[in-house]
Amino acid sequence: MQKSVVVLFGGRSCENEVSIITGTMAANLLRGGYEVHPVYIAQSGGMFTGDELFSPAAFRGADPAKKFSHAVFADGALFALRGRKLREVCRPACALNCCHGMGGEDGAVSGLLDLNGIPNASPDMAGSAIFMDKALTKLFAKSVGVRTLPYFRLGEAEYAKRGAFALKCVEKLGYPVIVKPNRLGSSIGVTVARTRSELILALECAFAYDSAAIAETYLADRREVNCAALRTGGEIVVSPCEEPKTRNAFLTFKDKYFDGGKEEHGEFPADLPRETAEKVRAYTKLLYRRADLRGIVRADFLIGGGEVYFNEMNTVPGSLSWYLFCKNLRQFPQVLSAVLEQGIKDAQRRASKRLLKNSGILTAIDGAGAKRR
């Protein structure tokens, strides 16, 4: 009998459409070895399920609430709600998170699964939340000895009160600077600023998408290099490095998802000195291990001035970075299966831990909530 697997995608995020591509790809690839149930999270926050969701074409046009059954997670099971009729779909052996960005990649989906006792093949809440926040990412990297570029974080409310002071703080980094929304991905809202007027516009752009922004030193001679990792059989497996190509100041949304995507417009393996490539791979493995990550992640680095700088960690990378582990998609189901089985084993290990129950505290509390004397 095949194990039931839930694949979640979409999310309350600017990257909802990109996530649909990743999620439907993964769901279809897993169908041969598992009983797969796709769950779509709309930008409204509504969750839906059904066999129609295997096709990206299903998401064009009408409101999903009018097309699909609502999905409900409760007591370790996935239910479908159509009208007033609620039916149990499955009790998942494991779930795979394919949600990019806020409301999914930030730990929200991991929390949903944990509360329902559903094993998760993707990173847990803590690692997801840390690496969704670019400022926290830098703090974590620094704590484990991985170099990052100088930066300054600005909150929108803080900037509204002390804008002139905040601008001076950013300018201490020296122009040019690159400005990003603090908790977004896919290069959305990212701008390079070379003057104060450009910096002001860049911050306004970032604040249009997020309540916080991060500004960091921009390397003119930068090379962007990526490296992916996963864990299977308890061991961390690290991919070779790749170098995406772009004619722009940084890798843009268009570079990533149009014009064929990174897997068709990059150099793999990257043409790097052996020492540099090994440092990137060692940093990737170190970050994965120290953050106790699970599933497939992709670490992005910047190389410039002879130094390697960690840029960000994608805990749900686009297309799950299949092209960094496999020559073609036909080989990827085996990788996904290994990741799912690792998630199941991790859940079994956690379930073996003790849970304190019925300690007797409530017997000393009266009906009003006061402690009896």
C-alpha positions as a printed NumPy array, in Angstrom:
array([[  0.   ,   0.   ,   0.   ],
       [  1.404,   3.401,  -0.998],
       [  2.092,   6.019,   1.671],
       [ -0.044,   9.154,   1.554],
       [  1.89 ,  12.384,   1.006],
       [  0.63 ,  15.977,   1.065],
       [  2.357,  18.578,  -1.132],
       [  1.586,  22.151,  -0.066],
       [  2.166,  25.117,  -2.38 ],
       [  0.99 ,  28.655,  -3.097],
       [  0.82 ,  30.847,  -0.002],
       [ -0.033,  34.395,   1.09 ],
       [  2.973,  35.649,  -0.786],
       [  4.137,  37.621,  -3.821],
       [  5.67 ,  34.313,  -4.946],
       [  2.373,  32.435,  -5.084],
       [  2.55 ,  31.75 ,  -8.845],
       [  6.157,  30.58 ,  -8.673],
       [  5.176,  28.227,  -5.859],
       [  2.405,  26.727,  -7.992],
       [  5.053,  25.718, -10.536],
       [  7.263,  24.138,  -7.855],
       [  4.377,  22.409,  -6.093],
       [  2.666,  20.919,  -9.135],
       [  6.044,  19.725, -10.423],
       [  6.808,  17.936,  -7.136],
       [  3.28 ,  16.518,  -6.808],
       [  3.353,  15.017, -10.293],
       [  6.85 ,  13.583,  -9.893],
       [  5.861,  11.821,  -6.66 ],
       [  2.69 ,  10.206,  -8.011],
       [  4.453,   7.04 ,  -9.155],
       [  5.67 ,   6.089,  -5.685],
       [  3.148,   7.685,  -3.321],
       [ -0.531,   8.492,  -2.98 ],
       [ -0.163,  12.253,  -3.473],
       [ -2.631,  14.914,  -2.32 ],
       [ -1.915,  18.492,  -3.433],
       [ -2.955,  21.34 ,  -1.127],
       [ -3.038,  24.872,  -2.528],
       [ -2.859,  27.924,  -0.242],
       [ -4.358,  30.949,  -1.992],
       [ -3.127,  34.513,  -1.49 ],
       [ -6.315,  35.056,   0.536],
       [ -5.127,  32.366,   2.946],
       [ -7.781,  29.82 ,   1.963],
       [ -6.606,  26.215,   1.533],
       [ -7.893,  23.901,  -1.189],
       [ -7.384,  20.315,  -2.303],
       [ -8.42 ,  17.965,  -5.104],
       [ -7.064,  16.125,  -8.119],
       [ -7.584,  19.229, -10.292],
       [ -4.634,  20.839,  -8.508],
       [ -2.054,  18.642, -10.234],
       [ -2.26 ,  20.926, -13.301],
       [ -0.909,  24.513, -13.279],
       [ -3.637,  25.369, -15.816],
       [ -6.257,  24.873, -13.08 ],
       [ -5.166,  28.084, -11.371],
       [ -6.022,  30.382, -14.254],
       [ -9.172,  32.438, -14.051],
       [-11.882,  32.04 , -11.429],
       [-11.687,  32.327,  -7.649],
       [-10.323,  29.005,  -6.284],
       [-13.109,  28.973,  -3.679],
       [-15.562,  28.499,  -6.548],
       [-13.53 ,  25.761,  -8.255],
       [-11.938,  23.552,  -5.589],
       [-12.791,  21.823,  -2.322],
       [-11.596,  23.575,   0.824],
       [ -8.793,  21.766,   2.649],
       [ -8.876,  21.323,   6.41 ],
       [ -6.141,  19.845,   8.624],
       [ -7.32 ,  18.382,  11.927],
       [ -6.15 ,  15.622,  14.273],
       [ -3.383,  14.424,  11.944],
       [ -5.603,  14.135,   8.877],
       [ -6.408,  16.082,   5.711],
       [-10.109,  16.706,   5.081],
       [-11.932,  18.109,   2.037],
       [-14.919,  20.399,   2.592],
       [-17.403,  20.848,  -0.251],
       [-20.496,  22.794,   0.717],
       [-21.473,  21.284,   4.074],
       [-19.971,  17.882,   3.366],
       [-16.69 ,  17.083,   5.109],
       [-14.777,  13.941,   4.169],
       [-11.416,  12.582,   5.269],
       [ -8.953,  12.523,   2.366],
       [ -5.981,  10.855,   4.058],
       [ -3.771,  10.619,   7.113],
       [ -0.461,  11.781,   5.631],
       [  2.692,   9.797,   6.277],
       [  4.588,  12.992,   5.443],
       [  4.21 ,  16.45 ,   3.894],
       [  6.403,  18.434,   1.527],
       [  6.349,  22.229,   1.739],
       [  6.672,  23.944,  -1.662],
       [  5.441,  27.39 ,  -0.541],
       [  7.861,  30.195,  -1.421],
       [  7.99 ,  33.365,   0.653],
       [  5.887,  34.658,   3.528],
       [  3.079,  32.537,   4.901],
       [  4.843,  29.323,   3.899],
       [  8.626,  29.43 ,   3.725],
       [  8.757,  31.49 ,   6.932],
       [  7.713,  28.627,   9.21 ],
       [  3.928,  29.039,   8.987],
       [  3.405,  25.765,   7.091],
       [  5.831,  23.945,   9.401],
       [  3.813,  25.16 ,  12.387],
       [  0.562,  23.99 ,  10.805],
       [  2.01 ,  20.526,  10.232],
       [  3.55 ,  20.3  ,  13.716],
       [  0.263,  21.215,  15.414],
       [ -1.446,  18.432,  13.506],
       [  1.242,  15.843,  14.152],
       [  2.051,  15.443,  10.454],
       [  5.689,  14.55 ,   9.63 ],
       [  7.421,  17.263,   7.632],
       [ 10.087,  16.631,   4.983],
       [ 10.969,  20.348,   4.835],
       [ 12.752,  22.682,   7.292],
       [ 11.069,  23.237,  10.636],
       [  9.725,  26.49 ,  12.112],
       [ 12.934,  27.827,  13.645],
       [ 15.2  ,  27.397,  10.628],
       [ 12.507,  28.645,   8.244],
       [ 11.818,  31.77 ,  10.296],
       [ 15.498,  32.662,  10.717],
       [ 16.349,  32.347,   7.039],
       [ 13.208,  34.164,   5.844],
       [ 14.416,  37.261,   7.706],
       [ 17.52 ,  38.649,   5.966],
       [ 18.783,  40.483,   9.058],
       [ 18.377,  37.412,  11.281],
       [ 20.095,  35.372,   8.576],
       [ 23.181,  37.574,   8.851],
       [ 23.173,  37.364,  12.639],
       [ 22.967,  33.561,  12.496],
       [ 25.725,  33.321,   9.884],
       [ 27.975,  35.521,  12.   ],
       [ 27.322,  33.334,  15.049],
       [ 28.687,  30.248,  13.233],
       [ 31.647,  32.036,  11.657],
       [ 30.354,  32.577,   8.106],
       [ 31.216,  35.94 ,   6.538],
       [ 28.467,  38.265,   5.223],
       [ 28.537,  41.763,   3.713],
       [ 28.095,  44.843,   5.933],
       [ 24.419,  45.826,   6.232],
       [ 21.875,  48.04 ,   7.972],
       [ 18.271,  47.072,   8.792],
       [ 15.503,  49.677,   8.734],
       [ 11.956,  49.313,  10.027],
       [  9.291,  51.264,   8.141],
       [  7.934,  52.937,  11.28 ],
       [ 11.448,  53.81 ,  12.428],
       [ 12.257,  55.281,   9.01 ],
       [  9.092,  57.409,   9.104],
       [ 10.184,  58.96 ,  12.43 ],
       [ 13.944,  59.303,  11.89 ],
       [ 14.401,  59.092,   8.142],
       [ 17.339,  61.49 ,   7.854],
       [ 19.293,  59.668,  10.56 ],
       [ 18.504,  56.288,   8.978],
       [ 19.765,  57.494,   5.593],
       [ 23.04 ,  58.609,   7.168],
       [ 23.435,  55.171,   8.778],
       [ 22.977,  53.472,   5.416],
       [ 25.361,  55.901,   3.722],
       [ 28.112,  54.842,   6.122],
       [ 28.189,  51.614,   4.1  ],
       [ 29.257,  53.667,   1.088],
       [ 27.554,  53.82 ,  -2.303],
       [ 26.418,  51.83 ,  -4.143],
       [ 24.15 ,  49.859,  -1.81 ],
       [ 21.603,  47.19 ,  -2.616],
       [ 18.223,  47.552,  -0.878],
       [ 15.85 ,  44.624,  -0.33 ],
       [ 12.577,  43.916,   1.475],
       [ 13.687,  42.112,   4.624],
       [ 11.405,  39.076,   4.275],
       [ 10.835,  38.547,   0.568],
       [ 12.479,  36.342,  -2.031],
       [ 12.781,  36.016,  -5.802],
       [ 14.469,  39.449,  -6.015],
       [ 11.081,  41.185,  -5.661],
       [ 11.448,  44.839,  -4.613],
       [ 15.263,  44.758,  -4.84 ],
       [ 17.053,  47.902,  -6.072],
       [ 20.644,  49.123,  -6.378],
       [ 21.063,  52.737,  -5.187],
       [ 24.042,  54.912,  -6.148],
       [ 22.876,  58.266,  -4.773],
       [ 20.743,  59.511,  -1.865],
       [ 17.764,  60.175,  -4.146],
       [ 18.013,  56.617,  -5.508],
       [ 18.32 ,  55.3  ,  -1.957],
       [ 15.083,  57.033,  -0.925],
       [ 13.264,  55.544,  -3.915],
       [ 14.767,  52.117,  -3.214],
       [ 13.532,  52.19 ,   0.389],
       [ 10.056,  53.269,  -0.717],
       [ 10.033,  50.33 ,  -3.122],
       [ 11.11 ,  47.885,  -0.404],
       [  8.537,  49.228,   2.059],
       [  5.799,  48.718,  -0.532],
       [  6.339,  44.969,  -0.029],
       [  7.485,  44.628,   3.585],
       [  7.483,  46.523,   6.873],
       [ 11.28 ,  46.293,   7.077],
       [ 14.134,  46.691,   4.607],
       [ 17.8  ,  45.789,   4.583],
       [ 20.554,  47.753,   2.854],
       [ 23.953,  46.192,   2.276],
       [ 27.207,  46.928,   0.506],
       [ 26.975,  46.272,  -3.24 ],
       [ 29.97 ,  44.547,  -4.796],
       [ 30.618,  45.859,  -8.304],
       [ 32.741,  42.827,  -9.258],
       [ 30.368,  40.333,  -7.655],
       [ 29.741,  36.811,  -8.828],
       [ 26.599,  35.048,  -7.604],
       [ 27.142,  31.389,  -6.756],
       [ 24.615,  28.887,  -5.42 ],
       [ 24.939,  25.544,  -3.667],
       [ 22.169,  23.199,  -2.505],
       [ 22.02 ,  20.664,   0.301],
       [ 19.731,  17.944,   1.616],
       [ 19.844,  15.258,   4.287],
       [ 19.239,  11.574,   3.636],
       [ 20.135,   8.565,   5.759],
       [ 21.177,  11.052,   8.427],
       [ 23.957,  12.447,   6.213],
       [ 24.106,  15.918,   4.638],
       [ 24.591,  15.817,   0.862],
       [ 25.926,  18.996,  -0.795],
       [ 25.64 ,  19.733,  -4.513],
       [ 28.356,  21.182,  -6.751],
       [ 28.281,  24.97 ,  -7.124],
       [ 26.42 ,  26.75 ,  -9.919],
       [ 26.78 ,  30.309, -11.198],
       [ 23.601,  31.854, -12.636],
       [ 24.217,  34.355, -15.428],
       [ 22.672,  37.802, -15.82 ],
       [ 23.364,  41.066, -17.634],
       [ 21.755,  43.014, -14.791],
       [ 23.211,  44.457, -11.58 ],
       [ 21.849,  41.409,  -9.731],
       [ 19.882,  38.273, -10.541],
       [ 16.359,  39.569, -11.201],
       [ 12.899,  37.985, -11.019],
       [ 12.903,  37.88 , -14.836],
       [ 16.275,  36.102, -14.874],
       [ 14.983,  33.484, -12.452],
       [ 11.559,  32.689, -13.858],
       [ 11.453,  33.89 , -17.448],
       [ 13.987,  33.467, -20.256],
       [ 14.229,  29.772, -19.395],
       [ 15.093,  30.157, -15.718],
       [ 18.39 ,  29.696, -13.88 ],
       [ 18.762,  26.04 , -14.717],
       [ 19.064,  26.983, -18.412],
       [ 21.075,  30.188, -18.016],
       [ 23.798,  29.246, -15.594],
       [ 27.163,  27.593, -15.472],
       [ 27.12 ,  24.217, -13.751],
       [ 29.435,  23.31 , -12.252],
       [ 30.599,  26.883, -11.737],
       [ 34.029,  27.798, -13.076],
       [ 35.637,  28.547,  -9.722],
       [ 39.036,  27.909,  -8.18 ],
       [ 38.87 ,  24.63 ,  -6.292],
       [ 39.534,  26.323,  -2.959],
       [ 36.679,  28.793,  -3.502],
       [ 34.213,  26.085,  -4.543],
       [ 35.101,  23.974,  -1.516],
       [ 34.662,  26.954,   0.805],
       [ 31.159,  27.58 ,  -0.609],
       [ 30.254,  23.914,  -0.16 ],
       [ 31.728,  23.807,   3.352],
       [ 29.8  ,  26.942,   4.378],
       [ 26.587,  25.447,   2.957],
       [ 27.051,  22.246,   4.948],
       [ 27.968,  24.157,   8.112],
       [ 24.874,  26.38 ,   7.929],
       [ 22.639,  23.388,   7.209],
       [ 24.052,  21.422,  10.137],
       [ 24.125,  24.237,  12.691],
       [ 20.573,  25.337,  11.857],
       [ 19.454,  21.662,  12.032],
       [ 17.728,  21.956,   8.663],
       [ 15.8  ,  19.248,   6.874],
       [ 14.81 ,  18.749,   3.241],
       [ 16.238,  20.513,   0.197],
       [ 17.641,  24.025,   0.673],
       [ 19.78 ,  26.303,  -1.482],
       [ 22.446,  28.644,  -0.124],
       [ 23.307,  31.732,  -2.191],
       [ 26.74 ,  33.338,  -1.991],
       [ 28.493,  36.407,  -3.385],
       [ 32.129,  36.296,  -4.426],
       [ 34.122,  39.495,  -4.781],
       [ 37.511,  40.909,  -3.889],
       [ 38.806,  37.399,  -3.296],
       [ 36.267,  36.772,  -0.512],
       [ 33.233,  34.501,  -0.199],
       [ 30.148,  36.084,   1.407],
       [ 26.987,  34.233,   2.408],
       [ 23.955,  36.038,   0.998],
       [ 20.82 ,  34.084,   1.887],
       [ 19.346,  30.64 ,   2.433],
       [ 16.3  ,  29.484,   0.476],
       [ 14.597,  26.879,   2.631],
       [ 12.125,  26.228,  -0.206],
       [ 14.183,  26.907,  -3.352],
       [ 12.577,  27.418,  -6.749],
       [ 11.851,  24.065,  -8.458],
       [ 13.45 ,  22.579,  -5.302],
       [ 16.805,  23.087,  -7.069],
       [ 16.397,  19.733,  -8.819],
       [ 18.93 ,  20.776, -11.477],
       [ 21.698,  20.9  ,  -8.853],
       [ 21.24 ,  17.227,  -7.961],
       [ 20.056,  15.573, -11.17 ],
       [ 20.874,  15.558, -14.871],
       [ 17.161,  15.449, -15.704],
       [ 13.772,  15.462, -13.976],
       [ 13.355,  11.712, -14.411],
       [ 15.994,  11.244, -11.719],
       [ 14.42 ,  13.67 ,  -9.233],
       [ 11.622,  11.454,  -7.813],
       [ 14.313,   9.318,  -6.168],
       [ 15.739,  12.412,  -4.484],
       [ 12.29 ,  13.544,  -3.318],
       [ 11.573,  10.062,  -1.968],
       [ 14.798,  10.11 ,   0.06 ],
       [ 13.848,  13.496,   1.512],
       [ 10.349,  12.295,   2.433],
       [ 11.655,   9.139,   4.109],
       [ 14.114,  11.244,   6.115],
       [ 11.212,  13.447,   7.244],
       [  9.293,  10.367,   8.404],
       [ 12.304,   9.052,  10.348],
       [ 12.865,  12.456,  11.98 ],
       [  9.21 ,  12.544,  13.082],
       [  9.48 ,   9.05 ,  14.567],
       [ 12.521,  10.107,  16.549],
       [ 10.727,  13.205,  17.891],
       [  7.659,  11.151,  18.785],
       [  9.808,   8.941,  21.021],
       [ 10.55 ,  11.857,  23.355],
       [  8.677,  12.193,  26.621],
       [  5.735,  14.555,  27.044],
       [  4.846,  15.617,  30.589],
       [  1.155,  14.973,  31.23 ],
       [ -1.26 ,  15.318,  34.146],
       [  1.208,  16.794,  36.603],
       [ -1.629,  17.699,  38.989],
       [ -1.313,  21.489,  38.744],
       [ -5.   ,  21.938,  37.815],
       [ -6.223,  20.106,  40.929],
       [ -4.953,  23.043,  42.983],
       [ -6.943,  25.609,  40.953],
       [-10.56 ,  26.522,  41.81 ],
       [-13.308,  27.297,  39.282],
       [-12.361,  30.984,  39.141],
       [ -8.757,  30.174,  38.194],
       [ -7.346,  31.042,  41.618],
       [ -5.002,  28.741,  43.499],
       [ -6.627,  27.017,  46.474],
       [ -5.069,  27.701,  49.864]])
